[in-house]
Amino acid sequence: MPAEFPELAMLAWNRNPERPIPGEEALALYERNWRHVDKDHLTLREAELIHELAEEFGNGYLLAS
C-alpha cells in the first residue's frame, strides 16, 4: 500500500493511499517520477521495496532518469 511508503505515497498522490498498487505499476511510478523522489529520505524499507520491484519487474534495473 502506498500509505506504508512515504515516497510512493507522494508519487501516487491522486490515488487512494490505502489501496494496494500492483508491483509492476509501482515500479513504473518510481521510474517515471524518480526526479521527484527524495532519495536522502527513503526509509530502509522503501529502498528495499524499490530494489525488490526492480529485481522482479525490471530485470534487476531501475530505469531512473
N, C-alpha and C positions, 0 to 999 in steps of 0.2 A: 504494500500500500504506500502511495506517495507520502502520506502523513508521517510515516516512520523514517523518512529520509529527507532532511531539510532541503537539499539542493534539488532533488527530484520534485518535491512539493512545489518549489518555486517555479520550476520549468513547466509543471502541469497546473499552473495557476487557474486555468479555465476549466478544470475538471474537478469532480468530487474527490477530495483527498482521501476519503475513506474507501473508495472503490479501487480494487486492485487493477494494476496495469499489466498486461501480458509482457513477459520478458523482452521479447523482440521489439515491442513498441517502446518500452522503457529505454532500451539501448538506443533506438532511433532518436528519442527525445534528447538523451545526453549528447549524442553525436551532432545533431543539428544545432544544438544550443550550447555547445561546450564553452563558447566565449563568455557566456553569462554565468557559468559555474564558478563559484568562489573556491578554487582548489585549496587554498590555505585553510579553509574552514570545513572541509569534508570530514565527516566523522569516520573513524576507522571502519565502522560497519557499512557506511555508504561506499567508501573506497573499495571494500571487499565486494560489495554488490556490483559495482561497475566492472571490476575485474572478472567476476563470475559471468556477468552478462556478455562481456567481450569474449570470454573463452567459449561460452555456449553458442552465442548467436553471431559473433564477429570473427570467427576463426582465430581467436586469440588477440585480435586487434581492436582498439578503439579508434575509429576514424574521426578524430577531432581536429578542427581547424583553428 
